[in-house]
Amino acid sequence: MAVSYARVRLTTEDDRRYRAFVEQFRLQRKNQKAIRPPRQRDIFGGQAEAALRDWLATHLTLDERRILEYEERRNRTAQIKYRELDALAIVDGTAWVFEIKASRTASALRRAVAQLNETRQILRLLFHRVGITILLVDTGIPADSAAADALMASDHPPPRRPEPLAEVLAALPQLHLIDDLSLRSAADDQVNLMLFSVDDIIALVGAENLALDWEEDDLFDEVEVPPSASLFASSGDDDDDDDNPLAAALRQAGLS
């Protein structure tokens, strides 16, 4: 199914058309009920995103226009959509897009790369070069395949086998692991990946400012939460990550 994009623009969260779209989303969700409240991991994910955005701002001048509006054309129909970029910097005509994720499975990278490649394609209508970087906070990714298999064989296995980072890196050669922000590349065939630990986030904002009581979260792990119907697209939307899809949708819409 051929998909193309047009009428691309960057705007801010207080844009009139965007806020009207948010209100449409609010009305769409009016009769939906949350199956579960936000977990501590969900809350931590938002806190980590804010912490790393502030950290990025100490290295780059971030653009306030983090809302990407575009027209998606598919099967002779067109629909206006929005994507929230976690962080955006424009340096010497190059757009640098940053996706911030907190996860205990490297599978989140598979979905993020696919979505970010689309984001790059859309932004190429505005910028000649678009660099993509994922900032991944490791909240318990298995060290290797043996550790993942052992976790699945435990008394309380997760619903799905968490992928170790090495497996995903081997499957996705497009991912380019870096240990310093200055090493990022804007090459079209690369998605930069920079890793952070929970301790790194604690060092940035302090443990007292983070939701770190994750023990009770395990009680909800076996409950499947269907993804919320949404008019919004995010660079890293997924229903299998540590983000509660409902909380993520609200956060993208500026409603939480």
Helices and strands as residue ranges (DSSP letters): E 3-11, H 16-28, H 40-57, E 67-74, E 77-84, E 87-91, E 94-103, H 107-123, E 129-138, H 145-152, H 165-171, E 175-178, G 181-183, E 191-197, H 198-205, G 207-209, G 215-220, E 232-234, H 245-252
